[in-house]
Amino acid sequence: MFDISSKVYDMLEDKISNLKEILSAIDTESLVRLVADEFGVTTATDGNIFTKTNLTSPYKQYLFLIGLLLSTKDLSELSYQDPPLEKIKILLNEITDSYADLFFPEEGQELDEQALESRKVSLPVFLNYFNTNSLTYDEQVMERIRDWFIPFDEYIHGQIGISVNELLRIFIFIQENLQKGANESEYLIDMVFEAQEKFNNFVRDKKMSPEQAQKELNLPHFLRNWRGETRASHQIKVKDLKREFGEEVANSFVRMFSMKREERNFFYYTELNPFEASPIWAKSEEILFVPQYKQIIYAIQIKLTLLMEASKHREKFYKNRDNQTEKKTLAIFKKFFKNKANYYTSVYENEKSENEHDLLIQYRDTLFITEVKASKMKEPFRDPDKSYTRIKRDFNSDGGIQKGYDQGLNLKNLILENEVTTLFDSKGNEIVKLSSKEIKKIFIVVVTAENFGILSSNLSYLLKKPEEEPYPWACYIHDLETALDGIEYINGTAKTFIQYLYEREEFHENFSALDELEILGCFLENRGFKSLDISDSKVIDIDPDFSSFFDEIYYEKKGIVPKRIADQYKDLESQDIKFKKRKNKKRVKKKQSKASKKKNRN
């Protein structure tokens, strides 16, 4: 058994203690405002947030920083001087990077093949879990909250004094008011620079003192106090919440989702961060400071999930979660394929309602066997071997990707081994007859309610499959929605999606990426993977910036930036892109074997 190096923890404790000492001498607002200003109310559509912040995982690291700040006693005097941000960032990166050392052997220690295999999987999963924030859009999270929690609204309201819809309305209210404040601050700063230029020119041309020029120009009062005016950004007044939602609801919200600065038991980067679930700093009884508004919607989901999982409605909640995820998956595919495909839900392989399959989509001569899995991604252990065991267990569970693939493969084999396959509903009624002669391609698709990161983007880490079979396509449901909406937005069609799945199958093991949108973004921007010159053994680290392709689409749709991508890809539908498979002797041999068996049966 591998013993976690005490040296790593000693080093971590030293660095975090050093950071806490720095934070204890810093005025709360000066640091929280710096973090808020770096992110902005709406993240900029241009520029790289990693380059902008010089952090390896900016969103998560800043959440940790603010959580640690608000959990550290304030020993500073009121000051608006900038804190030593560069020194803080260096410490944040060193703390984050140190966790990777837990997965490497101590000096002189040799690892056997099993230990190496466990670290190959557990290290990237660990880093992905703790360093990656949820890559979803506000609308997606809000829809999920409605679907998952409104059926239990009466219970939720009785427990926390706020309904689900009220929580969502408060989130929208805060977002809109912060955006309005940001726009006003930006306008004011523009006016200040314009006035400053006018003032300087006036002083130079009139050859008078700045004091005399100020009297002559009679500048508006707000321009003289512009710094104070802009300091109101990122803030929400409690009285505005009370006026909009009533005192009882507003007080309940503030109590649940804000926190004051006080000494509390929070220290390690990987432990439960109180600020993630209560992402508002209670600056005073009257003023709330919101460093990153987007975390509020995640916090609502976190709090409601914990509430339901600890309640007597736990099993009903899980059942509703599963059902809603299946409904959402169907809705996504229907929006994309429209009436050009046939859809079959909850199909069984025989009249006895055995071997259920969540969704079957028949598009012309292509069949998509789709299994939906809604289990949670559990927090990985710090110990590599224990972590590997938990990761494999979750991956292979009834709600895991392996189970979904096995179910899909069973149906695929059934269809290919019979001339006609009849499928049934739960009551034993025939739903559809599938002729293997009319089906040219079958894709196995596993849609997950949670983001499994690298475990789904490169299934070769854990998936067990027959060697001659291609990898299935596993995708996080929010990425699925963003992906298909994106393909449609750039004038892509079902042909584009199928082309992607063909090439994704063929080069599956060659890609290393945190999520599917990075890989699809790379595919769309390069008009396929063939230009990448991929060899059998070559592994390509996909640039995370490829997923920003979909962020730009999102901003274009909302009118935040001018349309560019839609025009750039207007010829995509007319392109004739045919994928030629590389020959695989084992696969050819398997097909010949199946053909021989079929001939012998006849």
Secondary structure, DSSP 8 states (H G I E B T S, - for coil): -----HHHHHHHHHHHHHHHHHHHTS-HHHHHHHHHHHH-SS--SSS-HHHHHT-SSHHHHHHHHHHHHHTS-----S--S---HHHHHHHHHHHHHHGGGGGS--TT----HHHHHHHHHHHHHHHHHHH------HHHHHHHHHHHHGGGHHHHHHHHS--HHHHHHHHHHHHHHHHHHHHHHHHHHHHHHHHHHHHHHHHHHHT--HHHHHHHHT--HHHHTHHHHHTTTTEEEHHHHHHHH-HHHHHHHHHHHEE-----S---TTS--HHHHS-EEE-SSSEEE-S-THHHHHHHHHHHHHHHHTSTTHHHHHHHHHHHHHHHHHHHHHHHHGGGSEEEEEEESSTT--SEEEEEEEETTEEEEEEEE--------SSHHHHHHHHHHHHHSTTSHHHHHHHHHHHHHHHHTSSEEEEE-TTS-EEEEEEGGG--EEEEEEEESS--THHHH-GGGT----TTS---EEEEHHHHHHHHHHHHHTT--HHHHHHHHHHHHHTGGGEE-SSHHHHHHHHHHTTSSGGG---TT--EE--GGGGHHHHHHHHHHTTSS---HHHHTTTTTT----------HHHHHHHHHHHHHHHHH-
